[in-house]
């Protein structure tokens, strides 16, 4: 694992350099991080550019690529002793495989369907609302999410996580999830409770990708030098900043 990082900037590699990657590069110097390597997706087919030479000075790699690239990226990074933050969504069917890689190599990794601090607090509020409304069966719960037209996965990972967080309060009652893909929407998620008499909506709306980048950089600083597999919720619970 890299040497102690307390007194210097965290050295980052960015995997993927789309809109999120560019936002991360812009904010990194303000958040105690230094971007030392950038791998665009077309330069890293099958993880081929993740080599010891390219990553010899890297503390943490931040992955915002595509679902099909995540497992191989994690496998190669962990083998090099590079810790990882994964913001890519749509790969969670392979979570058991990724967990085994992290445990075997002793690497550290933080993952989340959404790195917005506001979304993590939204989950907490949603659980509290679900606990109350579950007592009244004439209220029907539902989830709606909306994103820009280029987002590949639907429903979003955040919407699926929101459903997972509140489903235990409703037992076998199915919570429907609907998706919208249009225009340039950064991201909006709502949990609603509807009855014949009224509707209550708990909603989170992202104004830009900045909130996701802030959270990913917080996770990168936190996971540097650590071992184990963590969610972003773990980071907020255990971090002094959280």
N, C-alpha and C positions, 0 to 999 in steps of 0.2 A: 504494500500500500504506500501511497505517497507520504513524504515527510510531513511533519506538523505544519498546519496552515494558519495557525492563530494570528501570526504577525505579518501576513502577506496576503495579497489578492489570491482568490481561488482561480486556478488556471483551468479554463473551460475549452472543450471542443463542442462545436455545434454540429449535430447531425441533422441535415435538412436546413435549407436556407431560403425558405419561403417567407411569407409575411411574419410568421412567428419568429423564425430565425433572425430576421432583420430587426425585429423589436427587441429580442434578447441582446443582440450585439449593441444596439443603441443604449440600452439601460445598464448593461453589465458594468461599465466603469463607475457608475454612480452607486452601485450596490456591492462593492468589494470584490468584483470578479474581473478577470482579464480573459478575453477571447483569444486563444492562441492557435486555434485550428478551426476551419470550417470545411465540412464535407457536404457538398450538394448531393442530392439523391443520385443523380446520374454518374457521379464520380465514385460511388460506393456500392456498386451492384454486388449483391450477395455478401456484403461486408468486406469486400476485397481491400478497401483502403484502410481498414482498421488493423494496423500493423504496429509492432513495437517501435519502429522508427518514427512513425507519424504521431504516436501517442506517448512518447517517452517522458514528456514533461507535463502531462495532463493529469489534473486531479479528478475532474468530473466531466463526463460527456452528457450533453442534454439532447435527447432524441425527440424531434418533431418531424417524423418522416411519414411512412405509410405502414398500415398494419402488418403487411407481409414481410417487412424488413426487421421488425422489432426483435424477434427471437434470435436471429442470427447476429444482429448487432449486439444484443446483450451477451450472447455466448462469447463473442470475440473480445468485447470490452472487459468482461469479468475475468477472462483468461489472462488478460494483460494487467490485472489489478487496478483497473480504472473504474471508479464508481459512476453511477448512472442515475439520471433523472429522465423518466419516460413520460412525455406528455402526449404521445401518439395514442389514439383511441382505436377500438375495434379489434384488438388482439387478445382480449381477456380469456378467450377459449383456451389459450396456451399458458395461462397463469401458472398452472401446476408445473409445467416444464421450466418456466422462467424461475420459479421458486427453487426448483432442484438445482439449477445452474448457480444461483446466488449462494445457496447453502453449501454446495460442493466447493466453490472457489473462495468463499470467504469475502466476497465483494459486498458493496453496499449499494442499495438501489431504492429510489423513491418513485412511485408511480401514482397516477390519478387520472380519472377521466376529465378532470377540470382542476387547474391550479389556481383558480381565483379564490382568494381568501373570503370574499363575499359569498361565493357559492358554498364554501364549507360551513359558514354561519347560516346560510339559507337552509342547508340540510338539517341543522339543529332546530331551526324554527319550524320546518316542515314536520319533523318528528313530533314536536310539541303539539302542532295543530292536528296531526293525525290521531294522536292519543285522545284528544278531546272529541273529535268528530266520530271516531270509531264507536263511541257510546250511543250514537244516534243513527240507526240503520237506514233512515229515510234520506240521509245524505250520501250521495254517490261520489267517490273520489275519482279523479282522473289527472293525467299528466299531458301537457302539450309543450312541445319544444319547437323552436324555429332557428334556422341558421342560413348562412349564405348558400348560394346555388352550387358552389364548388365543393361543399362538404360531402365526403364520400359515404360515411356511415349514417344510417338512419334506422331506428332512433339513435340519438346521440348517446355517447357513453354517460354523460351527465344525467340524461333523462332516465336511463336504465338504472343508474346508481340511486337517483331520487326514488324511483319505484322500489328498489331493494330496501332502501332505508325505511319506507313507510309501510310496506306490505305486511310486516308482522302484526301491525295493529288491526289489520282487516282479515286475517286468517285466510280462508279459501276464496274470499271475494276478489275477483279479478279487477285490477286497476288498469284501465285502458291507457295506452300511450299513443299519441298522434304526433306526426312530424310535418314540418313545413320546410321546404328548400326553395329560397327565392332571393334574388337580388344580392345584397351585400351585408345582410344581418350578421353581426358578430356572434350573437347567441342570446336566446331568451328561453327561459324555462318557467313553467308555472305548475303548481299543484292546486287543483280546484276541488271544492266540495259543493255539489249541486243538489238542491232539493226543489220540490214544486214551489216552495215559498221564496227561496233566495239562494244566492251563490256567494261563497267566500273564495277568494283567490290569493295564494301566496306566490309571489313572482320575483324572479331575479332577471335583470336585463343587463347585459354587458354593453358598455358604450364603445369599447375598443378592445384590442388584444393586450393592452398594457397590463391589465389586472392579471391575465394569465402569465405574462412574462415576469411580473413582480413575484408571483408565487413560485414560479419555476426557479428563479434565481435564489429566493429564500431557501428552497429545497436543496439547491446545489451547494450553498454555503453550509447548510446543516448536515448534509450527508457526507461531506468531505472527510475522509479518514474513518468513517463508521463502517460497521459490518451488519448485514442483515437486509431483509426486505421490508420496506415501510410504505405506508400510504401517506398522502399529503396530510390527511387528518392526524396521523401520528406526529408529523412535523409540527403542526400547530399546537398539539397537546404538550409536546416535549420541549419545544423551542422557547427560549426566553422572549423571542419576538412574538410568539403566538399567544 
